[in-house]
Amino acid sequence: MTDATGLGPGERGGGFLAGPPDPEAVFTPEDFTPEHRMIARTAREFVAGEVLPHHDRIEAKDLPFTVGLLRKAGQLGLLMADIPAAYGGLGLDKAASALVVENIAGQGSFQVFHLVQTGIGSLPIVYYGTEAQKRRYLPGLADGSVLGCYGLTEPSAGSDALACRTRATLSQDGRHYVLDGTKQLITSARIADVLVVFAKVDGERFTAFLVDADTPGLSFGPDEHKMGIRGTTTCTVILQEARVPVDNVLGEVGRGHKIAFNILNIGRFKLGALAVGMCKRALEHALAYCLERRQFGRRIAEFGAIREKLAEMYARTYAAEAAVYRTVGLIDRLLAAAGGDHGTAALRSIEEYSVECSLVKVLGSETLDYVVDETVQCYGGYGYCAEYPAEAFYRDSRINRIYEGTNEINRLLVPTMLLRKAGRGELGLVPAGPPPVGAGPLAGELDRVARLKAVAVRMLALARDRWGDGLAGRQAVQLRLADLVLLAYAAESAVVRAARDAARRGPDRAALAVAAARIACETAVDRAGSLARQVLVAAEDRDGLTALDGWLGRQPVDLLALREGVASELVARQRAY
Ligand SMILES: Cc1cc2nc3c(=O)[nH]c(=O)nc-3n(C[C@H](O)[C@H](O)[C@H](O)COP(=O)(O)OP(=O)(O)OC[C@H]3O[C@@H](n4cnc5c(N)ncnc54)[C@H](O)[C@@H]3O)c2cc1C
């Protein structure tokens, strides 16, 4: 049964909670087409050949050089996946767009230049520009001859972006808006040819503007000295009576919040893809080092303490990757059904899956911080030294929990959006029973993931019934609800991905995937038990506390042996990917 959107209940945003997934409808990295794989390879080879050899120069902030690299990427088509062919782009699907971002990952600063150019710096025009604006800016943004940036944050408006104080006043002749205010922490502002800037018309109506770099009254503060991504430029943007033609209003006056939030949604799944790429690169380095470094007469990869790290890094990355591409697949499917990636259909597709976009942003960035932290540990003292790659990975990854909406804000959005959907009748908060026990190497995990989802749904319904609107004042509960949903999404994505892989290739050939998914599932169930218990205690639900273990259907699983199996395979084949 479908609703007015044409989507069945399980296909809507957040709908994965509603019942068992249709495995065949879940997009996985094993579903990439030859074209997807080709563009991924192009990106990887470009980074290996043109970017990584110049790491020091990029990190020393040689901006003309790095801009030149960005333009080279443009010539190879690596900036234009999301730009429609009619405006000089390739108009590829979101899977291709995410794959480019994933495979550009590896050099901390360059990947951010790329992410800004292909995301927040150009997509506002792709989705909200007038025909004239698209014709003017998109071909250059596609080939890198025009650089973009995105100015939302202000000194007093960070997470609370709508508290923006930058004002826009219509000139007396009605031909310009005059912008006054300050934006801060804006990446690539100094090198951008066009800046997407948010301001309030008459101090009230939040609106996006396209500000050309040569606009009189536009200037920049000094660059911030940052913990990581030091080769990027991040600075204050000062607007003093900056006159912007009325034709440069982006979208509608007073509707800037739609642009700000929808573009952040896209930014979030792309950031998830970037994080997966960084996880893979970091793990490759960690594994190579552990195979080479000897202590006590043995390679450190032979020590159980190190093997466990390698296995867990692999398993968490596997789950994050599964969740990112599942989300991308949902968006692509809706885009295809809507007749393509353009106009309101595209925006609705992205808005529909805003819960999933927040989930993969948090999951990707936190998986990455775990992976790079363990990478430093694998390198020991050298992990702390700039001569080795772990140190830069560690510093460069930390930003991902802060921008594109902090992880706190993204977590808070998850229960808020889900309960709103439930209130509108788009999502039933009735825990589904576990599916009939099936066959295959992951039958038990499919059962436990279904139970985990049902517990997440129960806790959402409990919080709604117990606190109602007062839940907004109980952030500690909201964060735990978000984590329950996150664990369920990540674990289910991993288990379904591996189950499909095993069904196609056979359990033996898919053994590594199966083991990774089992680790992801068991650790998720374990954590979910503790989180749900905290929610139940806070809600004073004694019956729920008694029932919890039964709901989760926990089974003794030898996680240590599973991790050892993954580590053995990685060490034997001497590479992770
Ligand atoms: C390197 C870098 C590059 C950036 N690039 C850009 C860019 O290109 N364009 C752009 O517009 N911005 C950019 N930013 C800004 C970035 O998006 C903001 O820093 C981010 O949104 C957080 O805002 P804030 O720094 O004001 O922190 P605050 O909003 O002050 O948050 C501080 C802390 O309080 C928490 N918090 C805030 N509100 C709540 C709440 N309601 N409930 C619970 N916790 C809350 C936050 O999660 C955070 O932990 C960049 C920042 C950095 C560091």
The ligand as a Gaussian input file, in Angstrom:
#p B3LYP/6-31G(d) Opt

LIG

0 1
 C       36.939000      24.265000      10.052000
 C       35.530000      24.774000      10.002000
 C       34.934000      25.009000       8.788000
 C       33.641000      25.534000       8.741000
 N       33.087000      25.820000       7.512000
 C       31.881000      26.430000       7.458000
 C       31.346000      26.882000       6.204000
 O       31.952000      26.694000       5.146000
 N       30.161000      27.533000       6.210000
 C       29.465000      27.776000       7.354000
 O       28.416000      28.381000       7.286000
 N       29.941000      27.348000       8.555000
 C       31.128000      26.699000       8.637000
 N       31.645000      26.294000       9.847000
 C       30.883000      26.556000      11.059000
 C       30.235000      25.320000      11.633000
 O       29.181000      24.899000      10.807000
 C       29.797000      25.656000      13.074000
 O       30.983000      25.767000      13.831000
 C       28.849000      24.633000      13.655000
 O       27.608000      24.671000      13.015000
 C       28.617000      24.863000      15.154000
 O       28.289000      26.188000      15.432000
 P       29.115000      26.977000      16.565000
 O       30.557000      26.856000      16.259000
 O       28.557000      28.344000      16.696000
 O       28.857000      26.167000      17.894000
 P       27.626000      26.350000      18.892000
 O       26.349000      26.355000      18.148000
 O       27.917000      27.482000      19.804000
 O       27.712000      24.994000      19.704000
 C       28.628000      24.784000      20.791000
 C       28.278000      23.447000      21.446000
 O       26.943000      23.514000      21.976000
 C       26.136000      22.501000      21.425000
 N       24.784000      23.026000      21.212000
 C       24.417000      24.144000      20.560000
 N       23.086000      24.267000      20.564000
 C       22.594000      23.200000      21.217000
 C       21.295000      22.739000      21.531000
 N       20.178000      23.370000      21.140000
 N       21.188000      21.605000      22.235000
 C       22.271000      20.902000      22.602000
 N       23.516000      21.271000      22.324000
 C       23.683000      22.403000      21.629000
 C       26.802000      22.134000      20.095000
 O       26.500000      20.828000      19.679000
 C       28.286000      22.283000      20.457000
 O       28.737000      21.123000      21.090000
 C       32.922000      25.758000       9.925000
 C       33.522000      25.468000      11.157000
 C       34.805000      24.998000      11.205000
 C       35.450000      24.737000      12.546000

